[in-house]
């Protein structure tokens, strides 16, 4: 899961925030699932009814924020604006 602010336009720049000061920013290709409507407590049988589509994603991470300052929580290194 990514925050809406982490989504970037195709071909848009990935901007490293000044406060980030990270030497450990990396990226990887991911399959992204686009959820098309609000859902809560969806059963396995209903799950695909909520999928709008699939696309490719460039998953960028600041590993030091994730591992050192985030206590191992992946969301700390993946929820900056533009990544």
Short mmCIF file of the C-alpha atoms (twelve columns), coordinates in Angstrom:
data_MODEL
# 
_entry.id   MODEL 
# 
loop_
_atom_site.group_PDB 
_atom_site.id 
_atom_site.type_symbol 
_atom_site.label_atom_id 
_atom_site.label_alt_id 
_atom_site.label_comp_id 
_atom_site.label_asym_id 
_atom_site.label_seq_id 
_atom_site.Cartn_x 
_atom_site.Cartn_y 
_atom_site.Cartn_z 
_atom_site.pdbx_PDB_model_num 
ATOM 1  C CA . UNK A 1  0.000   0.000   0.000   1 
ATOM 2  C CA . UNK A 2  1.230   3.462   -0.876  1 
ATOM 3  C CA . UNK A 3  -0.076  6.869   0.093   1 
ATOM 4  C CA . UNK A 4  -1.730  8.751   -2.785  1 
ATOM 5  C CA . UNK A 5  1.051   11.377  -2.524  1 
ATOM 6  C CA . UNK A 6  3.610   8.693   -3.398  1 
ATOM 7  C CA . UNK A 7  2.105   8.109   -6.838  1 
ATOM 8  C CA . UNK A 8  3.994   9.855   -9.640  1 
ATOM 9  C CA . UNK A 9  3.050   10.638  -13.235 1 
ATOM 10 C CA . UNK A 10 4.564   8.345   -15.878 1 
ATOM 11 C CA . UNK A 11 7.941   9.828   -16.780 1 
ATOM 12 C CA . UNK A 12 7.796   12.218  -13.821 1 
ATOM 13 C CA . UNK A 13 10.843  12.913  -11.681 1 
ATOM 14 C CA . UNK A 14 11.387  11.108  -8.401  1 
ATOM 15 C CA . UNK A 15 12.394  13.856  -5.994  1 
ATOM 16 C CA . UNK A 16 14.521  13.082  -2.943  1 
ATOM 17 C CA . UNK A 17 13.496  15.419  -0.112  1 
ATOM 18 C CA . UNK A 18 16.281  17.541  1.403   1 
ATOM 19 C CA . UNK A 19 15.618  16.103  4.836   1 
ATOM 20 C CA . UNK A 20 16.065  12.587  3.489   1 
ATOM 21 C CA . UNK A 21 19.868  12.706  3.148   1 
ATOM 22 C CA . UNK A 22 19.987  9.055   2.155   1 
ATOM 23 C CA . UNK A 23 22.739  7.099   0.422   1 
ATOM 24 C CA . UNK A 24 20.557  4.007   0.313   1 
ATOM 25 C CA . UNK A 25 17.775  4.844   -2.140  1 
ATOM 26 C CA . UNK A 26 16.991  1.983   -4.490  1 
ATOM 27 C CA . UNK A 27 14.230  0.888   -6.815  1 
ATOM 28 C CA . UNK A 28 12.577  -2.224  -8.158  1 
ATOM 29 C CA . UNK A 29 9.884   -3.034  -10.703 1 
ATOM 30 C CA . UNK A 30 6.591   -4.204  -9.232  1 
ATOM 31 C CA . UNK A 31 3.209   -5.355  -10.454 1 
ATOM 32 C CA . UNK A 32 0.723   -2.763  -9.175  1 
ATOM 33 C CA . UNK A 33 -2.918  -3.603  -8.539  1 
ATOM 34 C CA . UNK A 34 -5.307  -0.656  -8.908  1 
ATOM 35 C CA . UNK A 35 -8.328  -0.818  -6.606  1 
ATOM 36 C CA . UNK A 36 -11.292 0.857   -8.296  1 
ATOM 37 C CA . UNK A 37 -13.654 1.519   -5.397  1 
ATOM 38 C CA . UNK A 38 -13.822 1.618   -1.632  1 
ATOM 39 C CA . UNK A 39 -13.850 -1.730  0.056   1 
ATOM 40 C CA . UNK A 40 -13.812 -3.142  3.573   1 
ATOM 41 C CA . UNK A 41 -13.996 -6.718  4.846   1 
ATOM 42 C CA . UNK A 42 -14.121 -8.101  1.305   1 
ATOM 43 C CA . UNK A 43 -14.264 -11.860 0.971   1 
ATOM 44 C CA . UNK A 44 -11.773 -13.750 -1.150  1 
ATOM 45 C CA . UNK A 45 -14.539 -14.558 -3.619  1 
ATOM 46 C CA . UNK A 46 -15.424 -10.840 -4.024  1 
ATOM 47 C CA . UNK A 47 -11.875 -9.478  -4.157  1 
ATOM 48 C CA . UNK A 48 -11.464 -9.296  -7.932  1 
ATOM 49 C CA . UNK A 49 -14.717 -7.309  -8.203  1 
ATOM 50 C CA . UNK A 50 -12.817 -4.376  -6.665  1 
ATOM 51 C CA . UNK A 51 -9.787  -4.521  -8.971  1 
ATOM 52 C CA . UNK A 52 -9.884  -1.799  -11.630 1 
ATOM 53 C CA . UNK A 53 -6.742  -2.993  -13.368 1 
ATOM 54 C CA . UNK A 54 -3.053  -3.793  -13.252 1 
ATOM 55 C CA . UNK A 55 0.005   -1.772  -14.213 1 
ATOM 56 C CA . UNK A 56 3.771   -1.628  -13.742 1 
ATOM 57 C CA . UNK A 57 5.191   0.275   -10.808 1 
ATOM 58 C CA . UNK A 58 8.613   1.673   -9.930  1 
ATOM 59 C CA . UNK A 59 8.863   0.955   -6.215  1 
ATOM 60 C CA . UNK A 60 11.447  3.327   -4.706  1 
ATOM 61 C CA . UNK A 61 12.736  2.859   -1.146  1 
ATOM 62 C CA . UNK A 62 15.002  4.774   1.215   1 
ATOM 63 C CA . UNK A 63 16.444  1.716   2.954   1 
ATOM 64 C CA . UNK A 64 18.135  3.570   5.821   1 
ATOM 65 C CA . UNK A 65 14.827  5.262   6.744   1 
ATOM 66 C CA . UNK A 66 13.164  1.885   6.552   1 
ATOM 67 C CA . UNK A 67 15.695  -0.162  8.502   1 
ATOM 68 C CA . UNK A 68 17.482  2.226   10.894  1 
ATOM 69 C CA . UNK A 69 14.986  4.954   11.733  1 
ATOM 70 C CA . UNK A 70 11.786  3.114   10.932  1 
ATOM 71 C CA . UNK A 71 12.413  0.112   13.149  1 
ATOM 72 C CA . UNK A 72 12.163  -2.214  10.158  1 
ATOM 73 C CA . UNK A 73 8.798   -0.878  9.062   1 
ATOM 74 C CA . UNK A 74 8.821   -0.710  5.266   1 
ATOM 75 C CA . UNK A 75 6.343   2.181   5.129   1 
ATOM 76 C CA . UNK A 76 8.905   4.574   6.695   1 
ATOM 77 C CA . UNK A 77 11.143  4.275   3.650   1 
ATOM 78 C CA . UNK A 78 8.452   4.248   0.977   1 
ATOM 79 C CA . UNK A 79 6.000   7.051   1.741   1 
ATOM 80 C CA . UNK A 80 7.722   10.231  0.618   1 
ATOM 81 C CA . UNK A 81 6.096   12.517  -1.936  1 
ATOM 82 C CA . UNK A 82 6.855   11.057  -5.406  1 
ATOM 83 C CA . UNK A 83 7.935   7.654   -4.011  1 
# 
